[in-house]
Amino acid sequence: MADPMPRVKVCGTTSVQDAVHAAQAGADALGFIFAPISKRLVSPQVARAAGLSVGPAVARVGVFLDQGLDEVLRTAELARVSAVQLHGPLSEAFVRAVANFYPVLRVLRPADLAAGAEVWAGVPAVTPMLDAPQPGGGVPLDWESLRETFPPGAWLAGGLGPWNVAGAIRVLRPACVDAVSQLEARPGVKDPAKVTAFIGAVRATTP
Ligand SMILES: O=C(O)c1ccccc1N[C@@H]1O[C@H](COP(=O)(O)O)[C@@H](O)[C@H]1O
């Protein structure tokens, strides 16, 4: 059977306006970054307003980097996200604790796969996502080198944009593609034409 079309996550959303445009362009998920170091940091209140403005068909993902359990759960609740994305060197116990409350995207790097990290096969509440070593850095991965180790059903991020996403889909067949840097006019502000082009490029690609 043919692979289904990958879904699309537009990450780093910081306003109602950008959320509404991404949803109208066909995004399946929006990402809201709550890591204090991020240039796309958004408050839970703005994330909640943006997420509620797009209706129930669009997933709302809260993104965290090496933050404590209380902070993750409290922020996720305030922002009314529907899933949580976890970056950083976290224990399996921590990931499972968050997964008791929200579907989790557990971010792995190529080095984690090479080292035999847990890829959460058979754990429905946790989906692996592959990203570059520097999250939000806009640097693409070497997809060819990951053909053998990319987990089935995983999501893919790392330097994706309208110009290269078709290649990534054809090589790795991810369940969802996710982008930030290549879709911005400046950090934290989307370029609507790039968002539209990104989603269009995904829809035009046969896996
Ligand atoms: O973008 C950020 O600033 C960020 C900060 C902390 C954790 C994650 C962050 N972004 C994530 O990076 C990937 C893809 O980024 P890019 O397309 O390579 O720029 C995506 O999963 C974001 O959620």
The ligand as a MOL file (V3000), in Angstrom:
LIG
                    3D

  0  0  0     0  0            999 V3000
M  V30 BEGIN CTAB
M  V30 COUNTS 23 24 0 0 0
M  V30 BEGIN ATOM
M  V30 1 O 13.0480 27.1130 16.8330 0
M  V30 2 C 13.4740 27.2490 17.9840 0
M  V30 3 O 13.8880 28.3390 18.3780 0
M  V30 4 C 13.4860 26.0910 18.9460 0
M  V30 5 C 13.9680 26.2790 20.2160 0
M  V30 6 C 13.9700 25.2460 21.1270 0
M  V30 7 C 13.4840 24.0010 20.7730 0
M  V30 8 C 13.0010 23.7940 19.4850 0
M  V30 9 C 13.0030 24.8200 18.5590 0
M  V30 10 N 12.5570 24.6400 17.2690 0
M  V30 11 C 12.3100 23.3660 16.6650 0
M  V30 12 O 13.2630 23.1360 15.6560 0
M  V30 13 C 12.7140 22.2920 14.6540 0
M  V30 14 C 13.0110 22.7330 13.2430 0
M  V30 15 O 13.6230 23.9380 13.1140 0
M  V30 16 P 14.1760 24.4770 11.6940 0
M  V30 17 O 13.0950 24.2560 10.6700 0
M  V30 18 O 15.4060 23.6800 11.4020 0
M  V30 19 O 14.4450 25.8990 11.9340 0
M  V30 20 C 11.2370 22.2580 14.9150 0
M  V30 21 O 10.9130 21.0110 15.4510 0
M  V30 22 C 10.9930 23.3010 15.9580 0
M  V30 23 O 9.9870 22.8910 16.8140 0
M  V30 END ATOM
M  V30 BEGIN BOND
M  V30 1 2 1 2
M  V30 2 1 2 3
M  V30 3 1 2 4
M  V30 4 1 4 5
M  V30 5 2 4 9
M  V30 6 2 5 6
M  V30 7 1 6 7
M  V30 8 2 7 8
M  V30 9 1 8 9
M  V30 10 1 9 10
M  V30 11 1 10 11
M  V30 12 1 11 12
M  V30 13 1 11 22
M  V30 14 1 12 13
M  V30 15 1 13 14
M  V30 16 1 13 20
M  V30 17 1 14 15
M  V30 18 1 15 16
M  V30 19 2 16 17
M  V30 20 1 16 18
M  V30 21 1 16 19
M  V30 22 1 20 21
M  V30 23 1 20 22
M  V30 24 1 22 23
M  V30 END BOND
M  V30 END CTAB
M  END
